Amino acid sequence: MATSDQLGIPSDRHEGAAHEPGAAAFDTASADHKVVRKATFAGSVGSFVEWYDYGIYGLLVTYLAINIMGEADAGNLFLTNVGFLISFIARPFGSVICGYLGDRIGRKGLLATLLVLISAATAAIGLIPSHAAIGVGAPVLLVLLRVLQGFSAGGEVAGAMSFVGEYAPNARRNFMMSFIAVGSFVALMFGSAFSAILITTLGDDAMTSWAWRVPFLLAVPLGYIGFYIRRRLEETPHFAALREQNTVARNPLKDTFTNPRHLKAIALTIFLPALNGPGYYLLFAYMPTYLKTSLGAHNFSMLRALMVTAFSLVAIVICIPVMARLSDRHGRKPVLAGSAIAMALVSYPMFKLITTGQFGLACIGTVVLAIAFSGHAAVVHTMLAEMFPTSVRYSAYSIGFSISTVIFGGSAPLIMTSLIKSTGSNLIPAFAAILTALITLTTVAFLRETKGRPLEAR
């Protein structure tokens, strides 16, 4: 097996990096706890807004197919899922530009601006005229707005994680950063609950006609709240230290792509989150559509499908902080490996329960999958942030993770819809989860442990 040095990742001899030239000359354990909590809250609120915006697209994709594409047959649902993929293809472009700006001018202002962009794009989706009104113009507008969403999200994830990670104390970094992940799942829970309430109170006909627009328009006040909170914070202490020492990277992209160590770390950043695609986008964002369209509306109405997803969301929100504490205490690698092994073992039997079409069994299946996935969701972004120095963290982290989401995440609903239709098997998502879990598990073997270590500066 390759060693840390062979991979170009810093080895344990850098344990005292905080006291070496070019490293941050402080441990954030001494930082004001109130400021750290505010930074964590700001990151979590931003994550909530971003993933609410992204999540409701997956939750309401059936209604989008009817209104934007004209009808909800398999072909138009396929085309709607292309909009899901396109937003992810746009993410690497956002990651390059936003990563460069974040490493050059700082995290705070850029992250606040990104929230405005993604919220505006989401609200605009709720204002698109129907296919009946403007024909092909409706899907064209949808694609353009999804590109803007993807561009913004490409800079948001790594930026928010870096922001909180650069405030958090070394010994509790994963626990503090885990609340950003919690924010994303709470956002999906809120989106599911809000959509369920609308369906219950207004009925499916009203949702199909006009009420599907309401969750998208709610992005406006949510985006404003997130923007207001983020604008009131100071720059992270790690980036501020680089600025004070006049050592901010002049060209972080050049530094990233000309450094073999960073390139190897980016390769790991692409493959380590492989499980994130089936874990996040299939189990949560795509699950309601999967239950309704693949298993049949006679088994799962959209309301029942959203309720199944809600149970799994409650489970993962509870488990993520617990897994993060385990990571801070026992290490990142054991938790990541354990989660990958658990997903590989339970995916097939749990999807067998889900595909019975019985509500209770489907709830059990999704909850077990959520618990198995929680270790990955809690730890993966902390591990990715700790792999890069502050000078290029935003750029390198966002580029690697955006490429990963294109390969393993954005294409997931599109591929699942196509494979389920062509093979006639509703268990395709289980095989996808097993395959990506094995990819993640293999990648973990090439990582060095980063628990409790100070963040490097350059």
C-alpha positions as CSV (number, residue, x, y, z in Angstrom):
1,M,0.0,0.0,0.0
2,A,1.2,3.5,-0.8
3,T,2.5,5.6,2.1
4,S,1.5,9.1,2.9
5,D,4.8,10.4,1.5
6,Q,4.3,8.5,-1.8
7,L,0.9,10.1,-2.2
8,G,2.4,13.6,-1.5
9,I,0.2,14.0,1.6
10,P,1.9,15.4,4.7
11,S,2.9,12.7,7.1
12,D,2.7,12.7,10.9
13,R,6.0,14.4,11.2
14,H,4.2,17.7,10.6
15,E,2.3,17.3,13.9
16,G,3.8,20.6,15.0
17,A,3.1,22.4,11.8
18,A,1.4,25.2,13.8
19,H,4.8,26.3,15.0
20,E,6.8,26.0,11.8
21,P,7.5,28.8,9.4
22,G,4.7,29.2,7.0
23,A,2.1,27.6,9.2
24,A,-0.6,29.2,11.3
25,A,1.0,30.5,14.5
26,F,-1.9,29.7,16.7
27,D,-4.3,27.0,17.7
28,T,-7.9,28.0,17.4
29,A,-8.6,26.2,20.7
30,S,-7.8,29.7,22.2
31,A,-10.4,31.4,20.0
32,D,-13.5,33.1,21.5
33,H,-16.0,30.3,21.8
34,K,-18.9,32.7,21.1
35,V,-17.2,33.7,17.8
36,V,-16.7,30.1,16.9
37,R,-20.4,29.3,17.6
38,K,-21.4,32.2,15.4
39,A,-19.2,31.1,12.6
40,T,-20.7,27.5,12.9
41,F,-24.2,28.9,12.9
42,A,-23.5,31.1,9.9
43,G,-22.1,28.1,8.0
44,S,-25.0,25.9,8.9
45,V,-27.6,28.5,7.9
46,G,-25.9,28.9,4.6
47,S,-25.9,25.2,4.1
48,F,-29.6,25.1,5.0
49,V,-30.4,27.7,2.3
50,E,-28.2,26.1,-0.3
51,W,-29.5,22.6,0.1
52,Y,-33.1,23.7,0.6
53,D,-32.8,25.3,-2.8
54,Y,-31.1,22.2,-4.3
55,G,-33.3,19.7,-2.5
56,I,-36.7,20.9,-3.5
57,Y,-35.8,20.5,-7.1
58,G,-35.3,16.8,-6.5
59,L,-38.4,16.6,-4.3
60,L,-40.7,18.3,-6.8
61,V,-39.2,17.0,-10.0
62,T,-42.4,15.3,-10.9
63,Y,-44.3,18.5,-10.9
64,L,-41.6,20.2,-12.8
65,A,-41.8,17.5,-15.5
66,I,-45.5,18.2,-15.9
67,N,-45.3,22.0,-16.0
68,I,-41.9,22.6,-17.6
69,M,-41.8,19.6,-20.0
70,G,-45.5,19.3,-20.7
71,E,-46.3,15.9,-19.1
72,A,-44.9,13.4,-16.5
73,D,-44.1,10.4,-18.6
74,A,-40.8,8.6,-18.4
75,G,-39.2,10.6,-21.3
76,N,-40.1,14.0,-19.8
77,L,-39.0,12.9,-16.3
78,F,-35.7,11.9,-17.9
79,L,-35.4,15.3,-19.5
80,T,-36.1,17.0,-16.2
81,N,-33.3,14.9,-14.5
82,V,-31.0,16.3,-17.2
83,G,-31.6,19.6,-15.5
84,F,-30.3,18.0,-12.3
85,L,-27.2,16.8,-14.1
86,I,-26.5,20.2,-15.9
87,S,-26.4,22.0,-12.6
88,F,-23.6,19.7,-11.5
89,I,-21.7,20.0,-14.7
90,A,-21.7,23.8,-14.0
91,R,-20.2,23.2,-10.5
92,P,-16.6,22.8,-11.6
93,F,-16.7,26.2,-13.3
94,G,-18.0,27.7,-10.1
95,S,-15.5,25.9,-8.1
96,V,-12.6,27.2,-10.2
97,I,-13.7,30.9,-10.2
98,C,-15.0,30.9,-6.6
99,G,-12.1,28.9,-5.3
100,Y,-9.7,31.4,-6.8
101,L,-11.5,34.4,-5.4
102,G,-11.9,32.8,-2.0
103,D,-8.2,32.1,-1.7
104,R,-7.3,35.5,-3.0
105,I,-9.7,37.9,-1.3
106,G,-11.2,35.8,1.5
107,R,-14.1,33.6,2.4
108,K,-16.7,35.8,4.1
109,G,-17.9,38.2,1.4
110,L,-17.8,35.6,-1.4
111,L,-20.0,33.1,0.6
112,A,-22.6,35.8,1.3
113,T,-22.7,36.6,-2.4
114,L,-23.1,33.0,-3.4
115,L,-26.2,32.6,-1.2
116,V,-27.8,35.5,-3.0
117,L,-27.1,34.0,-6.4
118,I,-28.4,30.5,-5.6
119,S,-31.5,31.9,-3.9
120,A,-32.3,34.2,-6.8
121,A,-31.9,31.3,-9.3
122,T,-34.1,29.1,-7.2
123,A,-36.9,31.7,-6.8
124,A,-36.7,32.3,-10.6
125,I,-37.5,28.6,-11.2
126,G,-40.7,29.2,-9.4
127,L,-41.5,32.0,-11.8
128,I,-40.9,30.1,-15.1
129,P,-44.0,30.1,-17.3
130,S,-45.4,26.7,-18.1
131,H,-44.7,24.7,-21.2
132,A,-48.3,25.3,-22.3
133,A,-47.6,29.1,-22.2
134,I,-44.1,29.4,-23.8
135,G,-43.4,25.9,-25.2
136,V,-39.7,25.0,-25.4
137,G,-38.8,28.3,-23.7
138,A,-39.8,26.8,-20.4
139,P,-37.1,24.0,-20.3
140,V,-34.5,26.4,-21.8
141,L,-35.1,28.8,-18.9
142,L,-35.0,25.9,-16.4
143,V,-31.6,24.8,-17.8
144,L,-30.2,28.3,-17.6
145,L,-31.3,28.7,-14.0
146,R,-29.9,25.3,-13.1
147,V,-26.6,26.3,-14.5
148,L,-26.6,29.4,-12.3
149,Q,-27.5,27.3,-9.3
150,G,-24.7,24.8,-10.1
151,F,-22.2,27.6,-10.5
152,S,-23.1,29.0,-7.1
153,A,-23.1,25.7,-5.4
154,G,-19.7,24.9,-6.9
155,G,-18.2,27.5,-4.6
156,E,-20.5,27.1,-1.7
157,V,-19.7,23.7,-0.2
158,A,-15.9,23.9,0.1
159,G,-16.2,27.6,1.1
160,A,-18.6,27.0,3.9
161,M,-16.7,24.0,5.2
162,S,-13.4,25.9,5.0
163,F,-14.9,28.8,6.7
164,V,-16.1,26.8,9.8
165,G,-13.1,24.6,9.8
166,E,-10.7,27.6,10.0
167,Y,-12.6,28.9,13.0
168,A,-13.0,25.5,14.8
169,P,-10.6,24.3,17.5
170,N,-8.4,21.4,16.4
171,A,-9.8,18.9,18.9
172,R,-13.4,19.6,18.0
173,R,-13.2,20.5,14.3
174,N,-15.2,17.7,13.0
175,F,-18.0,18.2,15.5
176,M,-18.3,21.9,14.7
177,M,-18.1,21.3,10.9
178,S,-20.7,18.5,11.1
179,F,-23.5,21.1,11.7
180,I,-23.1,22.2,8.1
181,A,-24.0,18.7,7.1
182,V,-26.8,18.8,9.6
183,G,-28.0,22.0,8.0
184,S,-28.2,20.4,4.6
185,F,-30.4,17.5,5.9
186,V,-32.6,19.8,8.0
187,A,-33.1,21.7,4.8
188,L,-34.3,18.6,3.0
189,M,-36.5,17.8,6.0
190,F,-38.0,21.2,5.9
191,G,-38.5,21.0,2.2
192,S,-40.1,17.6,2.5
193,A,-42.4,18.8,5.4
194,F,-43.3,22.0,3.6
195,S,-44.1,20.1,0.4
196,A,-46.1,17.5,2.3
197,I,-48.2,20.3,4.0
198,L,-48.9,21.9,0.7
199,I,-50.0,18.6,-0.8
200,T,-52.2,17.8,2.2
201,T,-53.9,21.2,2.5
202,L,-54.2,22.1,-1.2
203,G,-54.3,18.7,-2.9
204,D,-52.3,17.2,-5.7
205,D,-54.3,19.0,-8.4
206,A,-53.4,22.4,-6.9
207,M,-49.7,21.4,-6.6
208,T,-49.7,20.4,-10.2
209,S,-51.4,23.6,-11.3
210,W,-49.6,26.3,-9.3
211,A,-48.6,25.4,-5.7
212,W,-45.4,23.7,-6.8
213,R,-44.0,27.2,-7.3
214,V,-44.4,28.2,-3.6
215,P,-41.4,26.2,-2.2
216,F,-39.2,27.8,-4.9
217,L,-40.3,31.3,-4.1
218,L,-39.6,30.7,-0.4
219,A,-35.9,30.9,-1.3
220,V,-36.1,34.7,-1.3
221,P,-36.6,35.3,2.4
222,L,-34.4,32.3,3.3
223,G,-31.6,33.7,1.1
224,Y,-31.9,37.1,2.7
225,I,-31.6,35.7,6.2
226,G,-28.5,33.7,5.2
227,F,-26.9,36.7,3.5
228,Y,-27.5,38.9,6.6
229,I,-26.0,36.4,9.0
230,R,-22.9,35.8,6.9
231,R,-22.2,39.5,6.2
232,R,-22.0,40.2,9.9
233,L,-19.0,37.8,10.5
234,E,-15.3,38.5,10.4
235,E,-12.8,36.8,8.1
236,T,-11.6,33.4,9.3
237,P,-8.5,33.6,11.7
238,H,-6.4,31.3,9.4
239,F,-7.0,33.4,6.3
240,A,-6.6,36.6,8.3
241,A,-3.2,35.4,9.4
242,L,-2.1,34.8,5.8
243,R,-3.2,38.3,5.0
244,E,-1.4,39.9,8.0
245,Q,1.8,38.0,7.0
246,N,1.4,39.0,3.4
247,T,1.5,35.4,2.3
248,V,-1.8,35.1,0.6
249,A,-1.3,33.0,-2.6
250,R,-1.0,35.3,-5.7
251,N,-2.4,32.6,-8.0
252,P,-3.9,29.8,-5.9
253,L,-4.9,27.9,-9.1
254,K,-1.3,27.9,-10.3
255,D,-0.1,26.8,-6.9
256,T,-2.7,24.0,-6.9
257,F,-2.0,22.6,-10.3
258,T,1.8,22.9,-10.2
259,N,2.2,21.2,-6.8
260,P,2.3,17.3,-7.0
261,R,1.2,17.0,-3.4
262,H,-2.0,19.1,-4.1
263,L,-2.7,17.2,-7.3
264,K,-2.6,13.9,-5.5
265,A,-4.8,15.2,-2.7
266,I,-7.3,16.4,-5.4
267,A,-7.4,12.9,-6.8
268,L,-8.3,11.6,-3.4
269,T,-10.9,14.4,-3.1
270,I,-12.6,13.1,-6.2
271,F,-12.9,9.5,-5.1
272,L,-13.3,9.7,-1.4
273,P,-16.8,11.2,-1.6
274,A,-18.0,8.6,-4.2
275,L,-20.5,7.3,-1.7
276,N,-21.9,10.8,-1.4
277,G,-23.9,10.4,-4.7
278,P,-26.0,7.4,-3.9
279,G,-25.9,8.3,-0.2
280,Y,-27.2,11.9,-0.5
281,Y,-28.9,12.4,-3.8
282,L,-30.5,8.9,-4.1
283,L,-31.5,8.3,-0.5
284,F,-32.8,11.8,0.1
285,A,-33.2,14.2,-2.8
286,Y,-34.2,11.6,-5.4
287,M,-36.0,9.1,-3.1
288,P,-39.5,10.6,-3.3
289,T,-39.4,10.5,-7.1
290,Y,-38.0,7.0,-7.0
291,L,-40.8,5.7,-4.7
292,K,-43.5,7.3,-6.8
293,T,-42.3,6.7,-10.3
294,S,-40.3,3.4,-10.0
295,L,-42.5,1.6,-7.5
296,G,-45.8,3.0,-8.8
297,A,-48.2,5.7,-7.6
298,H,-50.6,3.0,-6.3
299,N,-47.9,2.1,-3.7
300,F,-46.6,5.6,-2.9
301,S,-48.3,8.9,-3.5
302,M,-46.0,11.9,-3.4
303,L,-47.2,12.6,0.2
304,R,-46.4,9.0,1.4
305,A,-43.0,9.2,-0.5
306,L,-42.1,12.4,1.3
307,M,-43.1,10.9,4.7
308,V,-40.7,7.9,4.0
309,T,-37.9,10.4,3.3
310,A,-38.7,12.4,6.4
311,F,-38.1,9.5,8.7
312,S,-34.7,8.8,7.2
313,L,-33.9,12.5,7.5
314,V,-34.7,12.6,11.2
315,A,-32.4,9.6,11.7
316,I,-29.4,11.1,9.9
317,V,-29.8,14.5,11.6
318,I,-29.6,12.7,15.0
319,C,-26.6,10.5,14.0
320,I,-24.3,13.0,12.3
321,P,-23.1,14.9,15.4
322,V,-22.6,11.5,17.2
323,M,-20.5,10.3,14.3
324,A,-18.5,13.5,14.3
325,R,-17.7,13.2,18.0
326,L,-16.5,9.7,17.4
327,S,-14.3,11.0,14.6
328,D,-12.8,13.7,16.8
329,R,-12.1,11.1,19.5
330,H,-11.1,8.0,17.5
331,G,-10.1,9.3,14.1
332,R,-11.6,10.2,10.7
333,K,-10.5,7.0,8.9
334,P,-12.3,4.5,11.2
335,V,-15.6,6.3,10.9
336,L,-15.4,6.7,7.1
337,A,-14.4,3.1,6.6
338,G,-17.1,1.9,9.0
339,S,-19.7,3.8,7.1
340,A,-18.6,2.6,3.7
341,I,-18.6,-1.0,5.0
342,A,-22.1,-0.6,6.5
343,M,-23.5,0.8,3.3
344,A,-22.0,-2.0,1.2
345,L,-23.6,-4.6,3.6
346,V,-27.0,-3.1,4.1
347,S,-27.9,-1.5,0.7
348,Y,-29.2,-4.6,-1.0
349,P,-31.4,-5.9,1.8
350,M,-32.7,-2.5,2.7
351,F,-33.6,-1.7,-0.9
352,K,-35.4,-5.1,-1.0
353,L,-37.5,-3.8,1.8
354,I,-38.1,-0.5,0.1
355,T,-39.2,-2.2,-3.2
356,T,-41.9,-4.2,-1.4
357,G,-44.0,-1.1,-1.8
358,Q,-45.1,-1.3,1.8
359,F,-44.9,2.0,3.7
360,G,-43.6,0.5,7.0
361,L,-40.9,-1.6,5.4
362,A,-39.8,1.3,3.2
363,C,-39.4,3.5,6.3
364,I,-37.3,0.8,8.0
365,G,-35.1,0.4,4.9
366,T,-34.5,4.2,4.4
367,V,-33.8,4.7,8.2
368,V,-31.2,1.9,8.3
369,L,-29.5,3.3,5.2
370,A,-29.5,6.8,6.7
371,I,-27.8,5.5,9.8
372,A,-25.2,3.6,7.8
373,F,-24.5,6.7,5.7
374,S,-24.3,9.1,8.6
375,G,-20.7,8.4,9.3
376,H,-19.7,9.3,5.8
377,A,-21.9,12.5,5.8
378,A,-20.5,13.6,9.2
379,V,-16.8,13.1,8.4
380,V,-16.0,13.3,4.7
381,H,-16.0,17.1,4.3
382,T,-13.8,17.6,7.4
383,M,-11.3,15.1,6.0
384,L,-11.3,17.0,2.7
385,A,-10.8,20.4,4.3
386,E,-7.9,19.1,6.4
387,M,-6.1,17.7,3.3
388,F,-5.2,21.1,2.0
389,P,-3.3,24.2,3.4
390,T,-5.2,27.4,3.9
391,S,-3.5,29.1,1.0
392,V,-5.2,26.9,-1.6
393,R,-7.9,25.1,0.5
394,Y,-10.8,26.8,-1.1
395,S,-9.6,26.2,-4.7
396,A,-8.2,22.7,-4.4
397,Y,-11.0,21.3,-2.2
398,S,-13.8,22.8,-4.3
399,I,-12.3,21.7,-7.6
400,G,-11.9,18.1,-6.5
401,F,-15.3,17.8,-4.8
402,S,-17.1,19.4,-7.7
403,I,-15.6,16.9,-10.1
404,S,-16.6,14.1,-7.7
405,T,-20.2,15.4,-7.7
406,V,-20.4,15.4,-11.5
407,I,-19.2,11.8,-11.7
408,F,-21.0,10.3,-8.7
409,G,-23.8,12.7,-7.7
410,G,-25.3,14.8,-10.5
411,S,-25.6,12.0,-12.9
412,A,-27.2,9.7,-10.3
413,P,-30.9,10.4,-10.9
414,L,-30.5,10.5,-14.6
415,I,-28.6,7.1,-14.7
416,M,-31.0,5.5,-12.2
417,T,-34.0,6.5,-14.2
418,S,-32.5,5.2,-17.4
419,L,-31.2,1.9,-15.9
420,I,-34.4,1.2,-14.0
421,K,-36.3,1.7,-17.3
422,S,-34.0,-0.4,-19.4
423,T,-33.4,-3.3,-17.0
424,G,-36.8,-3.3,-15.3
425,S,-35.0,-3.7,-11.9
426,N,-35.9,-1.4,-9.1
427,L,-32.8,-2.5,-7.2
428,I,-30.3,-0.5,-9.4
429,P,-29.8,2.2,-6.6
430,A,-28.7,-0.6,-4.2
431,F,-26.0,-1.7,-6.7
432,A,-24.9,1.9,-7.1
433,A,-24.6,2.3,-3.4
434,I,-22.5,-0.9,-3.0
435,L,-20.1,0.1,-5.9
436,T,-19.5,3.6,-4.6
437,A,-19.1,2.4,-1.0
438,L,-16.3,0.1,-2.2
439,I,-14.7,3.1,-4.1
440,T,-14.8,5.2,-0.9
441,L,-13.5,2.3,1.2
442,T,-10.5,1.8,-1.1
443,T,-9.7,5.5,-1.1
444,V,-9.7,5.6,2.7
445,A,-6.8,3.2,2.7
446,F,-4.6,5.9,1.0
447,L,-5.4,8.7,3.5
448,R,-3.4,9.8,6.5
449,E,-5.2,10.4,9.7
450,T,-5.9,14.1,10.4
451,K,-7.7,14.0,13.7
452,G,-6.7,16.8,16.0
453,R,-4.0,18.1,13.8
454,P,-3.6,21.9,13.2
455,L,-4.5,23.2,9.8
456,E,-1.5,24.0,7.6
457,A,-1.1,27.5,6.2
458,R,0.9,26.9,3.0
